[in-house]
């Protein structure tokens, strides 16, 4: 990875407008955002503020209605669905509030799932999955199924699965939302460690304590960035 001075995300005058029948909803208005490589930022805002819409655009799950978005110097606006899918697969790891694990699969199989779609052979998938299971502290739980794990352990599996493709950016949408305070703190300490290892981290939260883990806090309200510090 390059130095921390390099921009990995550049948004200029980004708007997102949803047409609901005859009503237009401005989910994002005139958003300007820069994120440097290896930065850890928190995006804070109440429910309905536009933070999930913003994360969806950052994560190439959606495209802006107006404005421009560059991810790693690539103009996202100009890409088709297949190209967006490829960028998501190679450059972005997602961690959600719900762990989205497959109950029939054990820890290793859940972690290795994204690699199956890339046609990597079984032995390499298992090696990589074991590496990331150990990295997130689940070395002794590799062959357990999700129902045999605590909420915090399940979220660690989800984080390992997000990392297995070795993305440059890790996006978290309320990653501690379903966890108690102590477990939430453990997950954020893990995310902080991943940032120190060179990952760019963007976390969405409504919790000021979780937001404080970021080097920078971006506050969003009614679709607009109202504060950065």
N, CA and C atoms as a LAMMPS dump frame, in Angstrom:
ITEM: TIMESTEP
0
ITEM: NUMBER OF ATOMS
687
ITEM: BOX BOUNDS ff ff ff
-5.0000000000000000e+02 5.0000000000000000e+02
-5.0000000000000000e+02 5.0000000000000000e+02
-5.0000000000000000e+02 5.0000000000000000e+02
ITEM: ATOMS id mol type element x y z
1 1 1 N 0.827 -1.203 0
2 1 2 C 0 0 0
3 1 3 C 0.866 1.26 0
4 2 1 N 0.285 2.34 -0.482
5 2 2 C 1.039 3.578 -0.563
6 2 3 C 0.986 4.345 0.753
7 3 1 N 1.582 5.523 0.724
8 3 2 C 1.598 6.341 1.931
9 3 3 C 0.204 6.833 2.27
10 4 1 N 0.094 7.257 3.532
11 4 2 C -1.22 7.671 4.02
12 4 3 C -1.697 8.972 3.376
13 5 1 N -0.794 9.677 2.674
14 5 2 C -1.186 10.937 2.044
15 5 3 C -2.001 10.708 0.776
16 6 1 N -2.035 9.486 0.266
17 6 2 C -2.748 9.216 -0.978
18 6 3 C -4.245 9.088 -0.732
19 7 1 N -5.029 9.768 -1.57
20 7 2 C -6.485 9.676 -1.454
21 7 3 C -6.958 8.354 -2.029
22 8 1 N -7.796 7.668 -1.288
23 8 2 C -8.402 6.448 -1.836
24 8 3 C -9.862 6.715 -2.204
25 9 1 N -10.478 7.71 -1.541
26 9 2 C -11.868 8.08 -1.834
27 9 3 C -11.947 9.585 -2.054
28 10 1 N -12.576 9.961 -3.148
29 10 2 C -12.802 11.374 -3.429
30 10 3 C -14.223 11.526 -3.963
31 11 1 N -15.034 12.244 -3.188
32 11 2 C -16.411 12.528 -3.601
33 11 3 C -16.571 14.027 -3.796
34 12 1 N -17.165 14.395 -4.939
35 12 2 C -17.394 15.818 -5.218
36 12 3 C -18.864 16.044 -5.539
37 13 1 N -19.504 16.867 -4.711
38 13 2 C -20.897 17.289 -4.936
39 13 3 C -21.834 16.105 -5.212
40 14 1 N -21.682 15.061 -4.414
41 14 2 C -22.481 13.844 -4.618
42 14 3 C -23.901 14.033 -4.096
43 15 1 N -24.858 13.672 -4.947
44 15 2 C -26.271 13.678 -4.555
45 15 3 C -26.866 12.318 -4.864
46 16 1 N -27.822 11.91 -4.039
47 16 2 C -28.594 10.71 -4.34
48 16 3 C -30.059 11.047 -4.204
49 17 1 N -30.784 10.877 -5.299
50 17 2 C -32.213 11.203 -5.32
51 17 3 C -32.99 9.938 -5.652
52 18 1 N -33.964 9.629 -4.806
53 18 2 C -34.85 8.491 -5.066
54 18 3 C -36.208 9.027 -5.518
55 19 1 N -36.734 8.467 -6.586
56 19 2 C -38.08 8.838 -7.044
57 19 3 C -39.086 7.846 -6.489
58 20 1 N -39.892 8.312 -5.552
59 20 2 C -40.939 7.472 -4.97
60 20 3 C -42.276 7.97 -5.507
61 21 1 N -42.713 7.328 -6.594
62 21 2 C -43.921 7.826 -7.259
63 21 3 C -43.646 9.208 -7.82
64 22 1 N -44.437 10.182 -7.388
65 22 2 C -44.242 11.552 -7.868
66 22 3 C -43.395 12.384 -6.904
67 23 1 N -42.933 11.723 -5.856
68 23 2 C -42.146 12.446 -4.834
69 23 3 C -40.659 12.135 -5.013
70 24 1 N -39.842 13.177 -4.966
71 24 2 C -38.389 13.002 -5
72 24 3 C -37.822 13.105 -3.588
73 25 1 N -37.044 12.091 -3.199
74 25 2 C -36.401 12.116 -1.88
75 25 3 C -34.903 12.331 -2.076
76 26 1 N -34.4 13.422 -1.501
77 26 2 C -32.966 13.731 -1.585
78 26 3 C -32.257 13.059 -0.406
79 27 1 N -31.755 11.844 -0.637
80 27 2 C -31.093 11.1 0.442
81 27 3 C -29.719 11.685 0.756
82 28 1 N -29.026 12.179 -0.269
83 28 2 C -27.734 12.857 -0.083
84 28 3 C -27.741 14.156 -0.864
85 29 1 N -27.171 15.204 -0.255
86 29 2 C -27.138 16.516 -0.911
87 29 3 C -25.725 17.086 -0.842
88 30 1 N -25.137 17.307 -2.008
89 30 2 C -23.875 18.046 -2.108
90 30 3 C -22.804 17.523 -1.147
91 31 1 N -22.58 16.213 -1.169
92 31 2 C -21.595 15.608 -0.262
93 31 3 C -20.199 15.676 -0.875
94 32 1 N -19.294 16.267 -0.134
95 32 2 C -17.879 16.31 -0.508
96 32 3 C -17.085 15.588 0.578
97 33 1 N -16.343 14.568 0.17
98 33 2 C -15.641 13.747 1.15
99 33 3 C -14.324 13.25 0.563
100 34 1 N -13.275 13.348 1.382
101 34 2 C -11.978 12.781 1.002
102 34 3 C -11.532 11.82 2.107
103 35 1 N -11.063 10.652 1.708
104 35 2 C -10.524 9.678 2.665
105 35 3 C -9.154 9.234 2.161
106 36 1 N -8.174 9.315 3.028
107 36 2 C -6.819 8.896 2.651
108 36 3 C -6.614 7.416 2.939
109 37 1 N -5.662 6.815 2.222
110 37 2 C -5.307 5.425 2.492
111 37 3 C -4.903 5.259 3.949
112 38 1 N -5.322 4.152 4.528
113 38 2 C -4.974 3.766 5.9
114 38 3 C -5.635 4.644 6.957
115 39 1 N -6.588 5.483 6.536
116 39 2 C -7.319 6.299 7.507
117 39 3 C -8.422 5.458 8.151
118 40 1 N -8.845 5.864 9.341
119 40 2 C -9.97 5.224 10.032
120 40 3 C -10.966 6.328 10.333
121 41 1 N -12.088 6.342 9.602
122 41 2 C -13.066 7.396 9.843
123 41 3 C -14.398 6.808 10.306
124 42 1 N -15.104 7.604 11.082
125 42 2 C -16.447 7.24 11.55
126 42 3 C -17.438 8.201 10.909
127 43 1 N -18.546 7.653 10.414
128 43 2 C -19.634 8.474 9.89
129 43 3 C -20.795 8.349 10.86
130 44 1 N -21.17 9.483 11.45
131 44 2 C -22.197 9.497 12.488
132 44 3 C -23.432 10.249 12.03
133 45 1 N -24.581 9.749 12.454
134 45 2 C -25.816 10.471 12.172
135 45 3 C -26.993 9.677 12.691
136 46 1 N -28.109 10.354 12.951
137 46 2 C -29.302 9.643 13.43
138 46 3 C -29.913 8.804 12.31
139 47 1 N -30.892 7.998 12.661
140 47 2 C -31.612 7.186 11.679
141 47 3 C -32.242 8.102 10.63
142 48 1 N -32.101 7.73 9.361
143 48 2 C -32.682 8.534 8.285
144 48 3 C -31.831 9.708 7.845
145 49 1 N -30.59 9.798 8.344
146 49 2 C -29.738 10.948 8.021
147 49 3 C -29.04 10.814 6.674
148 50 1 N -29.025 9.593 6.11
149 50 2 C -28.363 9.371 4.826
150 50 3 C -27.048 8.619 4.949
151 51 1 N -26.7 8.207 6.17
152 51 2 C -25.374 7.585 6.341
153 51 3 C -25.276 6.223 5.656
154 52 1 N -26.357 5.429 5.672
155 52 2 C -26.309 4.127 4.99
156 52 3 C -26.279 4.323 3.474
157 53 1 N -27.009 5.31 2.967
158 53 2 C -26.955 5.626 1.526
159 53 3 C -25.528 5.998 1.133
160 54 1 N -24.885 6.807 1.974
161 54 2 C -23.499 7.207 1.711
162 54 3 C -22.579 5.99 1.693
163 55 1 N -22.758 5.095 2.672
164 55 2 C -21.924 3.893 2.733
165 55 3 C -22.161 3.006 1.509
166 56 1 N -23.419 2.909 1.059
167 56 2 C -23.731 2.101 -0.122
168 56 3 C -23.028 2.634 -1.377
169 57 1 N -22.933 3.962 -1.466
170 57 2 C -22.228 4.549 -2.618
171 57 3 C -20.727 4.325 -2.488
172 58 1 N -20.189 4.546 -1.284
173 58 2 C -18.76 4.281 -1.061
174 58 3 C -18.437 2.832 -1.412
175 59 1 N -19.336 1.91 -1.039
176 59 2 C -19.113 0.48 -1.258
177 59 3 C -19.508 -0.023 -2.628
178 60 1 N -19.869 0.903 -3.539
179 60 2 C -20.229 0.558 -4.926
180 60 3 C -21.448 -0.354 -5.006
181 61 1 N -22.315 -0.288 -3.982
182 61 2 C -23.603 -0.991 -4.035
183 61 3 C -24.635 -0.127 -4.751
184 62 1 N -24.313 1.168 -4.901
185 62 2 C -25.205 2.131 -5.529
186 62 3 C -24.342 3.199 -6.193
187 63 1 N -24.947 3.957 -7.104
188 63 2 C -24.192 5.035 -7.762
189 63 3 C -24.876 6.373 -7.471
190 64 1 N -24.106 7.467 -7.462
191 64 2 C -24.721 8.775 -7.22
192 64 3 C -25.653 9.164 -8.368
193 65 1 N -26.674 9.963 -8.037
194 65 2 C -27.533 10.542 -9.078
195 65 3 C -26.779 11.67 -9.775
196 66 1 N -26.103 12.488 -8.971
197 66 2 C -25.288 13.593 -9.496
198 66 3 C -23.964 13.634 -8.737
199 67 1 N -23.001 14.328 -9.315
200 67 2 C -21.689 14.444 -8.672
201 67 3 C -20.767 13.318 -9.118
202 68 1 N -19.525 13.356 -8.618
203 68 2 C -18.548 12.347 -9.023
204 68 3 C -17.968 11.627 -7.807
205 69 1 N -17.64 10.355 -8.022
206 69 2 C -17.031 9.54 -6.972
207 69 3 C -15.867 8.755 -7.569
208 70 1 N -14.682 9.023 -7.042
209 70 2 C -13.477 8.292 -7.443
210 70 3 C -13.061 7.373 -6.306
211 71 1 N -12.896 6.101 -6.614
212 71 2 C -12.383 5.127 -5.655
213 71 3 C -11.063 4.609 -6.204
214 72 1 N -9.987 4.868 -5.474
215 72 2 C -8.666 4.433 -5.924
216 72 3 C -8.402 4.929 -7.351
217 73 1 N -8.745 6.21 -7.585
218 73 2 C -8.533 6.913 -8.864
219 73 3 C -9.438 6.434 -10.008
220 74 1 N -10.395 5.552 -9.717
221 74 2 C -11.33 5.078 -10.756
222 74 3 C -12.649 5.836 -10.603
223 75 1 N -13.164 6.378 -11.716
224 75 2 C -14.442 7.086 -11.697
225 75 3 C -15.586 6.067 -11.688
226 76 1 N -16.199 5.915 -10.512
227 76 2 C -17.235 4.892 -10.301
228 76 3 C -18.473 5.157 -11.165
229 77 1 N -18.759 6.427 -11.42
230 77 2 C -19.953 6.787 -12.202
231 77 3 C -19.952 6.137 -13.583
232 78 1 N -18.759 5.872 -14.117
233 78 2 C -18.649 5.389 -15.495
234 78 3 C -18.674 3.859 -15.61
235 79 1 N -18.812 3.164 -14.486
236 79 2 C -18.733 1.705 -14.511
237 79 3 C -20.11 1.052 -14.653
238 80 1 N -20.138 -0.104 -15.315
239 80 2 C -21.398 -0.855 -15.39
240 80 3 C -21.498 -1.811 -14.187
241 81 1 N -22.61 -2.527 -14.106
242 81 2 C -22.859 -3.382 -12.929
243 81 3 C -21.786 -4.455 -12.744
244 82 1 N -21.316 -5.045 -13.848
245 82 2 C -20.278 -6.084 -13.747
246 82 3 C -18.967 -5.518 -13.218
247 83 1 N -18.62 -4.319 -13.691
248 83 2 C -17.38 -3.669 -13.224
249 83 3 C -17.5 -3.281 -11.75
250 84 1 N -18.685 -2.817 -11.352
251 84 2 C -18.91 -2.48 -9.939
252 84 3 C -18.781 -3.719 -9.059
253 85 1 N -19.338 -4.824 -9.548
254 85 2 C -19.269 -6.08 -8.81
255 85 3 C -17.814 -6.527 -8.626
256 86 1 N -17.016 -6.348 -9.665
257 86 2 C -15.603 -6.732 -9.597
258 86 3 C -14.844 -5.876 -8.582
259 87 1 N -15.157 -4.585 -8.562
260 87 2 C -14.501 -3.695 -7.59
261 87 3 C -14.893 -4.082 -6.171
262 88 1 N -16.19 -4.371 -5.957
263 88 2 C -16.638 -4.797 -4.623
264 88 3 C -15.9 -6.057 -4.188
265 89 1 N -15.736 -6.984 -5.113
266 89 2 C -15.115 -8.27 -4.795
267 89 3 C -13.631 -8.126 -4.463
268 90 1 N -12.959 -7.205 -5.142
269 90 2 C -11.499 -7.109 -4.999
270 90 3 C -11.041 -6.046 -4.011
271 91 1 N -11.817 -4.974 -3.869
272 91 2 C -11.288 -3.825 -3.122
273 91 3 C -12.013 -3.504 -1.828
274 92 1 N -13.218 -4.092 -1.633
275 92 2 C -14.04 -3.663 -0.502
276 92 3 C -14.5 -4.862 0.319
277 93 1 N -14.353 -4.762 1.627
278 93 2 C -14.908 -5.753 2.536
279 93 3 C -16.037 -5.128 3.335
280 94 1 N -17.151 -5.843 3.473
281 94 2 C -18.33 -5.318 4.173
282 94 3 C -18.567 -6.069 5.478
283 95 1 N -18.854 -5.313 6.543
284 95 2 C -19.276 -5.91 7.811
285 95 3 C -20.576 -5.216 8.217
286 96 1 N -21.628 -6.018 8.418
287 96 2 C -22.941 -5.454 8.723
288 96 3 C -23.324 -5.716 10.177
289 97 1 N -24.406 -5.077 10.593
290 97 2 C -24.923 -5.27 11.953
291 97 3 C -25.357 -6.727 12.153
292 98 1 N -26.013 -7.29 11.123
293 98 2 C -26.354 -8.713 11.155
294 98 3 C -25.209 -9.475 10.505
295 99 1 N -24.834 -10.576 11.094
296 99 2 C -23.589 -11.242 10.691
297 99 3 C -23.709 -11.935 9.331
298 100 1 N -24.932 -12.3 8.938
299 100 2 C -25.172 -12.913 7.617
300 100 3 C -24.313 -14.15 7.37
301 101 1 N -24.161 -14.973 8.397
302 101 2 C -23.416 -16.221 8.231
303 101 3 C -24.367 -17.329 7.772
304 102 1 N -23.816 -18.332 7.102
305 102 2 C -24.639 -19.466 6.665
306 102 3 C -24.608 -20.534 7.76
307 103 1 N -25.763 -20.829 8.377
308 103 2 C -25.8 -21.688 9.565
309 103 3 C -25.249 -23.094 9.351
310 104 1 N -25.385 -23.611 8.113
311 104 2 C -24.944 -24.993 7.851
312 104 3 C -23.417 -25.102 7.714
313 105 1 N -22.744 -23.966 7.55
314 105 2 C -21.297 -23.978 7.318
315 105 3 C -20.538 -23.651 8.598
316 106 1 N -19.368 -24.261 8.776
317 106 2 C -18.546 -23.929 9.947
318 106 3 C -17.776 -22.627 9.72
319 107 1 N -16.991 -22.226 10.701
320 107 2 C -16.267 -20.954 10.655
321 107 3 C -15.392 -20.857 9.41
322 108 1 N -14.582 -21.882 9.173
323 108 2 C -13.663 -21.881 8.031
324 108 3 C -14.422 -21.766 6.707
325 109 1 N -15.526 -22.51 6.598
326 109 2 C -16.301 -22.501 5.348
327 109 3 C -16.967 -21.14 5.128
328 110 1 N -17.469 -20.536 6.213
329 110 2 C -18.066 -19.2 6.09
330 110 3 C -17.031 -18.164 5.674
331 111 1 N -15.858 -18.228 6.285
332 111 2 C -14.801 -17.253 5.956
333 111 3 C -14.35 -17.407 4.504
334 112 1 N -14.235 -18.647 4.052
335 112 2 C -13.708 -18.902 2.71
336 112 3 C -14.682 -18.68 1.574
337 113 1 N -15.943 -18.449 1.917
338 113 2 C -16.995 -18.35 0.901
339 113 3 C -16.683 -17.381 -0.254
340 114 1 N -16.242 -16.142 0.015
341 114 2 C -15.973 -15.21 -1.101
342 114 3 C -14.923 -15.724 -2.079
343 115 1 N -14.003 -16.574 -1.6
344 115 2 C -12.933 -17.068 -2.468
345 115 3 C -13.435 -18.121 -3.442
346 116 1 N -14.512 -18.811 -3.078
347 116 2 C -15.093 -19.818 -3.974
348 116 3 C -15.544 -19.141 -5.27
349 117 1 N -16.136 -17.943 -5.125
350 117 2 C -16.633 -17.214 -6.3
351 117 3 C -15.497 -16.761 -7.208
352 118 1 N -14.274 -16.754 -6.676
353 118 2 C -13.132 -16.33 -7.497
354 118 3 C -12.393 -17.515 -8.099
355 119 1 N -12.914 -18.712 -7.881
356 119 2 C -12.348 -19.896 -8.517
357 119 3 C -11.004 -20.335 -7.951
358 120 1 N -10.744 -19.997 -6.68
359 120 2 C -9.478 -20.383 -6.046
360 120 3 C -9.594 -21.832 -5.561
361 121 1 N -8.484 -22.575 -5.635
362 121 2 C -8.588 -23.994 -5.283
363 121 3 C -8.776 -24.197 -3.782
364 122 1 N -9.347 -25.363 -3.465
365 122 2 C -9.804 -25.665 -2.095
366 122 3 C -8.718 -25.521 -1.036
367 123 1 N -7.516 -26.014 -1.359
368 123 2 C -6.416 -25.999 -0.383
369 123 3 C -6.038 -24.57 -0.013
370 124 1 N -5.957 -23.717 -1.038
371 124 2 C -5.599 -22.308 -0.789
372 124 3 C -6.704 -21.595 -0.01
373 125 1 N -7.962 -21.918 -0.326
374 125 2 C -9.091 -21.323 0.405
375 125 3 C -8.987 -21.68 1.88
376 126 1 N -8.723 -22.958 2.164
377 126 2 C -8.641 -23.395 3.562
378 126 3 C -7.483 -22.715 4.292
379 127 1 N -6.351 -22.587 3.619
380 127 2 C -5.181 -21.935 4.24
381 127 3 C -5.482 -20.474 4.569
382 128 1 N -6.078 -19.777 3.6
383 128 2 C -6.395 -18.359 3.813
384 128 3 C -7.439 -18.197 4.917
385 129 1 N -8.468 -19.042 4.881
386 129 2 C -9.535 -18.967 5.883
387 129 3 C -8.977 -19.22 7.281
388 130 1 N -8.058 -20.171 7.404
389 130 2 C -7.44 -20.453 8.704
390 130 3 C -6.609 -19.262 9.183
391 131 1 N -5.89 -18.644 8.248
392 131 2 C -5.071 -17.475 8.602
393 131 3 C -5.957 -16.374 9.192
394 132 1 N -7.071 -16.086 8.513
395 132 2 C -7.934 -14.996 8.985
396 132 3 C -8.729 -15.377 10.232
397 133 1 N -9.045 -16.664 10.369
398 133 2 C -9.684 -17.118 11.617
399 133 3 C -8.759 -16.864 12.804
400 134 1 N -7.48 -17.18 12.626
401 134 2 C -6.496 -16.907 13.685
402 134 3 C -6.328 -15.412 13.925
403 135 1 N -6.327 -14.639 12.836
404 135 2 C -6.126 -13.19 12.953
405 135 3 C -7.214 -12.549 13.82
406 136 1 N -8.447 -13.033 13.681
407 136 2 C -9.553 -12.428 14.449
408 136 3 C -9.791 -13.155 15.775
409 137 1 N -8.883 -14.051 16.13
410 137 2 C -8.952 -14.687 17.449
411 137 3 C -9.881 -15.88 17.544
412 138 1 N -10.08 -16.582 16.427
413 138 2 C -10.991 -17.74 16.432
414 138 3 C -10.27 -19.043 16.089
415 139 1 N -8.976 -19.096 16.379
416 139 2 C -8.186 -20.282 16.075
417 139 3 C -8.726 -21.552 16.714
418 140 1 N -9.39 -21.414 17.858
419 140 2 C -9.924 -22.604 18.561
420 140 3 C -11.399 -22.856 18.235
421 141 1 N -11.942 -22.13 17.277
422 141 2 C -13.368 -22.281 16.944
423 141 3 C -13.581 -22.569 15.455
424 142 1 N -12.528 -22.958 14.76
425 142 2 C -12.565 -23.048 13.294
426 142 3 C -13.641 -23.978 12.747
427 143 1 N -13.957 -25.038 13.496
428 143 2 C -14.891 -26.031 12.957
429 143 3 C -16.25 -25.981 13.667
430 144 1 N -16.496 -24.879 14.38
431 144 2 C -17.804 -24.657 14.991
432 144 3 C -18.741 -24.01 13.974
433 145 1 N -20.013 -24.267 14.152
434 145 2 C -21.019 -23.605 13.319
435 145 3 C -21.521 -22.346 14.026
436 146 1 N -22.143 -21.412 13.282
437 146 2 C -22.579 -20.146 13.886
438 146 3 C -23.425 -20.31 15.154
439 147 1 N -24.291 -21.346 15.198
440 147 2 C -25.159 -21.526 16.372
441 147 3 C -24.362 -21.878 17.63
442 148 1 N -23.116 -22.311 17.44
443 148 2 C -22.256 -22.674 18.58
444 148 3 C -21.356 -21.517 19.008
445 149 1 N -21.591 -20.346 18.417
446 149 2 C -20.742 -19.18 18.698
447 149 3 C -21.555 -18.073 19.353
448 150 1 N -20.878 -17.253 20.148
449 150 2 C -21.53 -16.06 20.717
450 150 3 C -21.683 -15.004 19.615
451 151 1 N -22.442 -13.954 19.913
452 151 2 C -22.623 -12.857 18.952
453 151 3 C -21.294 -12.232 18.551
454 152 1 N -20.439 -12.007 19.53
455 152 2 C -19.133 -11.407 19.248
456 152 3 C -18.275 -12.301 18.365
457 153 1 N -18.341 -13.599 18.624
458 153 2 C -17.571 -14.543 17.793
459 153 3 C -18.112 -14.588 16.364
460 154 1 N -19.443 -14.526 16.242
461 154 2 C -20.04 -14.51 14.901
462 154 3 C -19.611 -13.262 14.124
463 155 1 N -19.537 -12.134 14.842
464 155 2 C -19.104 -10.906 14.157
465 155 3 C -17.628 -11.002 13.756
466 156 1 N -16.821 -11.693 14.542
467 156 2 C -15.422 -11.916 14.167
468 156 3 C -15.328 -12.759 12.888
469 157 1 N -16.205 -13.753 12.78
470 157 2 C -16.255 -14.556 11.545
471 157 3 C -16.597 -13.644 10.363
472 158 1 N -17.59 -12.779 10.561
473 158 2 C -18.01 -11.86 9.489
474 158 3 C -16.856 -10.933 9.084
475 159 1 N -16.078 -10.478 10.061
476 159 2 C -14.93 -9.61 9.76
477 159 3 C -13.869 -10.392 8.986
478 160 1 N -13.59 -11.619 9.422
479 160 2 C -12.611 -12.461 8.718
480 160 3 C -13.06 -12.716 7.278
481 161 1 N -14.356 -12.967 7.104
482 161 2 C -14.892 -13.193 5.753
483 161 3 C -14.724 -11.936 4.89
484 162 1 N -14.912 -10.761 5.512
485 162 2 C -14.743 -9.497 4.784
486 162 3 C -13.284 -9.266 4.387
487 163 1 N -12.361 -9.849 5.14
488 163 2 C -10.93 -9.623 4.903
489 163 3 C -10.301 -10.633 3.958
490 164 1 N -10.964 -11.771 3.739
491 164 2 C -10.308 -12.893 3.063
492 164 3 C -9.914 -12.559 1.615
493 165 1 N -10.629 -11.634 0.988
494 165 2 C -10.269 -11.188 -0.367
495 165 3 C -9.176 -10.119 -0.347
496 166 1 N -8.7 -9.78 0.853
497 166 2 C -7.654 -8.769 1.05
498 166 3 C -8.038 -7.427 0.419
499 167 1 N -9.195 -6.887 0.833
500 167 2 C -9.644 -5.61 0.284
501 167 3 C -8.806 -4.449 0.826
502 168 1 N -8.812 -3.349 0.095
503 168 2 C -8.082 -2.169 0.583
504 168 3 C -8.929 -1.378 1.58
505 169 1 N -10.261 -1.537 1.478
506 169 2 C -11.17 -0.791 2.359
507 169 3 C -12.082 -1.763 3.095
508 170 1 N -12.253 -1.516 4.398
509 170 2 C -13.22 -2.279 5.188
510 170 3 C -14.332 -1.324 5.603
511 171 1 N -15.57 -1.646 5.207
512 171 2 C -16.738 -0.819 5.537
513 171 3 C -17.577 -1.527 6.586
514 172 1 N -17.953 -0.802 7.619
515 172 2 C -18.793 -1.38 8.663
516 172 3 C -20.068 -0.578 8.85
517 173 1 N -21.223 -1.236 8.715
518 173 2 C -22.516 -0.575 8.93
519 173 3 C -23.044 -1.004 10.295
520 174 1 N -22.84 -0.155 11.299
521 174 2 C -23.232 -0.453 12.685
522 174 3 C -22.718 -1.84 13.11
523 175 1 N -21.413 -2.104 12.97
524 175 2 C -20.909 -3.467 13.212
525 175 3 C -21.043 -3.948 14.652
526 176 1 N -21.286 -3.014 15.589
527 176 2 C -21.449 -3.415 16.994
528 176 3 C -22.9 -3.297 17.446
529 177 1 N -23.809 -3.033 16.493
530 177 2 C -25.205 -2.74 16.823
531 177 3 C -25.93 -3.834 17.583
532 178 1 N -25.56 -5.101 17.331
533 178 2 C -26.245 -6.224 17.991
534 178 3 C -25.465 -6.78 19.175
535 179 1 N -24.429 -6.071 19.599
536 179 2 C -23.539 -6.603 20.637
537 179 3 C -23.655 -5.806 21.931
538 180 1 N -23.374 -6.466 23.056
539 180 2 C -23.333 -5.731 24.321
540 180 3 C -22.09 -4.832 24.335
541 181 1 N -22.031 -3.919 25.307
542 181 2 C -20.986 -2.896 25.341
543 181 3 C -19.583 -3.495 25.364
544 182 1 N -19.385 -4.505 26.201
545 182 2 C -18.054 -5.115 26.348
546 182 3 C -17.613 -5.785 25.038
547 183 1 N -18.52 -6.545 24.425
548 183 2 C -18.192 -7.241 23.178
549 183 3 C -17.99 -6.236 22.044
550 184 1 N -18.821 -5.193 22.044
551 184 2 C -18.681 -4.132 21.038
552 184 3 C -17.306 -3.486 21.102
553 185 1 N -16.836 -3.282 22.332
554 185 2 C -15.499 -2.694 22.525
555 185 3 C -14.416 -3.63 21.969
556 186 1 N -14.571 -4.934 22.214
557 186 2 C -13.602 -5.919 21.706
558 186 3 C -13.563 -5.901 20.168
559 187 1 N -14.735 -5.806 19.546
560 187 2 C -14.799 -5.767 18.078
561 187 3 C -14.13 -4.5 17.548
562 188 1 N -14.366 -3.364 18.22
563 188 2 C -13.75 -2.113 17.769
564 188 3 C -12.237 -2.127 17.975
565 189 1 N -11.773 -2.792 19.024
566 189 2 C -10.318 -2.931 19.228
567 189 3 C -9.712 -3.771 18.092
568 190 1 N -10.448 -4.802 17.668
569 190 2 C -9.991 -5.623 16.545
570 190 3 C -9.939 -4.787 15.26
571 191 1 N -10.98 -3.992 15.029
572 191 2 C -11.022 -3.135 13.833
573 191 3 C -9.881 -2.115 13.868
574 192 1 N -9.608 -1.596 15.062
575 192 2 C -8.491 -0.65 15.222
576 192 3 C -7.162 -1.326 14.871
577 193 1 N -7.01 -2.575 15.285
578 193 2 C -5.788 -3.334 14.978
579 193 3 C -5.646 -3.534 13.466
580 194 1 N -6.761 -3.821 12.801
581 194 2 C -6.739 -4.007 11.346
582 194 3 C -6.327 -2.715 10.648
583 195 1 N -6.77 -1.577 11.182
584 195 2 C -6.37 -0.283 10.642
585 195 3 C -4.86 -0.072 10.8
586 196 1 N -4.347 -0.447 11.964
587 196 2 C -2.906 -0.308 12.205
588 196 3 C -2.09 -1.21 11.277
589 197 1 N -2.72 -2.305 10.802
590 197 2 C -2.054 -3.216 9.86
591 197 3 C -2.142 -2.7 8.418
592 198 1 N -2.822 -1.574 8.212
593 198 2 C -2.819 -0.963 6.877
594 198 3 C -4.141 -0.877 6.154
595 199 1 N -5.232 -1.34 6.777
596 199 2 C -6.542 -1.242 6.129
597 199 3 C -7.111 0.169 6.289
598 200 1 N -7.787 0.629 5.241
599 200 2 C -8.607 1.842 5.351
600 200 3 C -9.945 1.407 5.93
601 201 1 N -10.388 2.093 6.988
602 201 2 C -11.618 1.692 7.694
603 201 3 C -12.629 2.835 7.664
604 202 1 N -13.868 2.497 7.295
605 202 2 C -14.974 3.464 7.383
606 202 3 C -16.118 2.776 8.118
607 203 1 N -16.481 3.352 9.256
608 203 2 C -17.529 2.753 10.096
609 203 3 C -18.692 3.728 10.229
610 204 1 N -19.892 3.201 10.031
611 204 2 C -21.106 3.98 10.279
612 204 3 C -21.622 3.629 11.67
613 205 1 N -21.985 4.653 12.429
614 205 2 C -22.513 4.403 13.768
615 205 3 C -23.368 5.582 14.231
616 206 1 N -24.246 5.315 15.186
617 206 2 C -24.965 6.405 15.848
618 206 3 C -24.431 6.584 17.272
619 207 1 N -23.458 5.729 17.65
620 207 2 C -22.946 5.68 19.022
621 207 3 C -21.651 6.496 19.131
622 208 1 N -21.666 7.59 19.907
623 208 2 C -20.474 8.442 20.029
624 208 3 C -19.237 7.682 20.521
625 209 1 N -19.438 6.693 21.394
626 209 2 C -18.287 5.94 21.92
627 209 3 C -17.618 5.118 20.815
628 210 1 N -18.422 4.544 19.939
629 210 2 C -17.874 3.775 18.807
630 210 3 C -17.198 4.732 17.826
631 211 1 N -17.835 5.889 17.603
632 211 2 C -17.277 6.878 16.657
633 211 3 C -15.893 7.351 17.087
634 212 1 N -15.668 7.41 18.4
635 212 2 C -14.381 7.915 18.924
636 212 3 C -13.182 7.051 18.518
637 213 1 N -13.427 5.819 18.097
638 213 2 C -12.322 4.98 17.623
639 213 3 C -11.72 5.518 16.325
640 214 1 N -12.5 6.28 15.577
641 214 2 C -12.009 6.838 14.31
642 214 3 C -11.058 7.997 14.545
643 215 1 N -10.127 8.17 13.596
644 215 2 C -9.234 9.338 13.669
645 215 3 C -10 10.606 13.315
646 216 1 N -11.083 10.419 12.567
647 216 2 C -11.881 11.56 12.128
648 216 3 C -13.339 11.167 12.189
649 217 1 N -14.182 12.083 12.636
650 217 2 C -15.626 11.832 12.72
651 217 3 C -16.331 12.767 11.738
652 218 1 N -17.094 12.162 10.834
653 218 2 C -17.884 12.918 9.854
654 218 3 C -19.338 12.828 10.286
655 219 1 N -19.957 13.985 10.535
656 219 2 C -21.356 13.982 10.975
657 219 3 C -22.264 14.332 9.806
658 220 1 N -23.333 13.539 9.662
659 220 2 C -24.266 13.733 8.558
660 220 3 C -25.673 13.911 9.114
661 221 1 N -26.419 14.835 8.528
662 221 2 C -27.795 15.117 8.95
663 221 3 C -28.603 15.533 7.733
664 222 1 N -29.775 14.933 7.58
665 222 2 C -30.648 15.239 6.437
666 222 3 C -29.894 15.194 5.105
667 223 1 N -29.002 14.21 4.972
668 223 2 C -28.303 14.001 3.705
669 223 3 C -27.107 14.893 3.451
670 224 1 N -26.779 15.76 4.419
671 224 2 C -25.65 16.673 4.247
672 224 3 C -24.6 16.483 5.332
673 225 1 N -23.338 16.602 4.953
674 225 2 C -22.258 16.583 5.955
675 225 3 C -22.276 17.925 6.663
676 226 1 N -22.479 17.878 7.984
677 226 2 C -22.61 19.137 8.728
678 226 3 C -21.372 19.433 9.569
679 227 1 N -20.506 18.417 9.741
680 227 2 C -19.33 18.655 10.586
681 227 3 C -18.289 17.568 10.325
682 228 1 N -17.019 17.953 10.398
683 228 2 C -15.906 16.992 10.325
684 228 3 C -14.866 17.425 11.34
685 229 1 N -14.35 16.47 12.093
686 229 2 C -13.27 16.833 13.003
687 229 3 C -12.334 15.645 13.219
